[in-house]
Every structure is written in structure tokens, then in C-alpha cells.
Amino acid sequence: MCPLLQKYVINVIRKQLPRHVKLSDPALAMQFEDPISLSTLYRPITVRNSDPKHTFSAPIIDELTKTSKFDPINDLPLDPEWRVEDFAVDKKLSAATASIPLTYGG
């Protein structure tokens, strides 16, 4: 292996949606609902080794864990490597059909 070769990781993060998004399929809407805001997950973050899986929207969980390093669902302490960017859930969300209610005032 050549000593000049380096490995890079590029994370592409979307900007936050300016409006509420509603999934068309009610079953998917329940599956991908943030347990704190009760809206559709945005940039899903999962607590590592949580069972059942605890997934939150990134901006919300980031705000909640700034000062308190506890899982908001079960109040267990979060280990230093607790945060998992859940790309599998994000991929499913990206493929789902959604609408933006009240886009045209109706």
C-alpha cells in the first residue's frame, strides 16, 4: 500500500425542511414518528444498543443531550459512543411519498 494514500469519509447532511412533512402512508407515518415532537423523523439518530430501538430527529436529540446525557425515553445514561446516524431509516424515509400540508394555504 502506498504511504500517500489516505481514506476520507464524506457525510452529506441535508438542510432542515422549512415546513412540516406528512407521510402519505399512515403506517409509515407511525413507524417514522419522532417520539418527542410527534412529527416525521428528520436526520434520524438512534441510541446505540437500545432495545427496542430509540430513534429521534437529530436537531431535537442534539438539543436534549447538550446538558443531560440520558436517553429521554428510559432515563438511562448514554455512553460516550451512543449516537448512531441511522442511514437505513433515512433511506426508507427518503423513498416514502409525502406531502407538505397547507403549502398553498388550503
C-alpha positions in Angstrom: 0.0 0.0 0.0 1.3 3.4 -1.0 2.0 5.6 2.1 0.5 8.6 0.3 -3.0 7.0 0.1 -5.4 8.3 2.6 -9.0 7.3 3.4 -11.6 10.0 3.7 -15.3 9.9 4.9 -17.7 12.4 3.5 -21.0 12.9 5.3 -23.7 14.8 3.4 -26.2 16.4 5.6 -29.4 17.9 4.3 -30.7 21.3 5.5 -33.7 21.1 7.7 -37.1 21.2 6.0 -38.7 24.6 6.5 -42.2 23.1 6.9 -43.9 20.1 8.4 -43.9 16.9 6.2 -46.7 14.4 6.3 -46.1 10.9 5.1 -48.9 9.6 2.8 -49.0 6.1 4.3 -50.4 6.2 7.9 -48.5 3.0 8.9 -45.2 4.6 7.8 -46.1 7.8 9.5 -46.5 5.9 12.8 -43.3 3.9 12.2 -41.2 7.0 11.4 -42.6 9.4 14.1 -40.3 11.2 16.4 -41.3 10.2 20.0 -40.7 13.7 21.3 -42.1 16.1 18.6 -44.6 13.5 17.2 -43.7 14.7 13.7 -41.9 12.8 11.0 -38.2 11.9 11.8 -35.6 14.3 10.3 -32.0 13.1 10.1 -32.7 10.1 12.3 -30.4 9.4 15.2 -30.6 6.1 17.1 -29.4 5.4 20.6 -26.8 2.6 20.2 -27.9 -0.8 21.7 -31.4 0.5 22.6 -34.0 -2.3 22.7 -36.5 -1.5 21.4 -34.7 0.9 19.1 -34.9 4.6 20.3 -34.7 6.9 17.2 -35.1 10.7 17.3 -34.8 13.6 14.9 -31.2 14.9 15.0 -32.0 18.6 16.0 -34.3 17.5 18.8 -32.0 14.9 20.4 -29.0 17.2 20.0 -30.7 19.9 21.9 -31.9 17.5 24.6 -28.4 15.9 25.1 -26.4 19.2 25.3 -26.5 19.3 29.0 -28.1 15.9 30.0 -26.6 12.7 28.7 -29.6 10.5 29.4 -31.9 8.7 27.0 -35.2 10.7 27.0 -37.3 7.6 26.8 -36.0 5.5 29.6 -33.7 7.9 31.5 -30.7 5.5 31.2 -27.3 7.2 31.0 -25.9 7.4 27.4 -22.4 6.0 26.9 -19.8 8.2 25.0 -20.5 6.4 21.7 -24.3 6.4 22.0 -25.1 8.3 18.8 -25.8 6.3 15.6 -26.7 8.2 12.4 -29.4 5.9 11.2 -28.8 5.9 7.4 -31.1 2.9 6.9 -34.1 4.7 8.4 -33.2 7.9 6.4 -33.1 5.9 3.2 -36.6 4.5 3.9 -37.9 8.0 4.7 -36.4 9.4 1.5 -38.2 6.7 -0.6 -41.6 7.4 1.1 -44.3 9.5 -0.5 -45.0 12.7 1.5 -46.8 16.0 1.2 -46.4 19.4 2.8 -49.8 20.4 4.3 -51.1 23.9 3.8 -48.5 24.7 1.1 -51.0 26.8 -0.8 -53.0 28.0 2.2 -55.6 25.2 1.9 
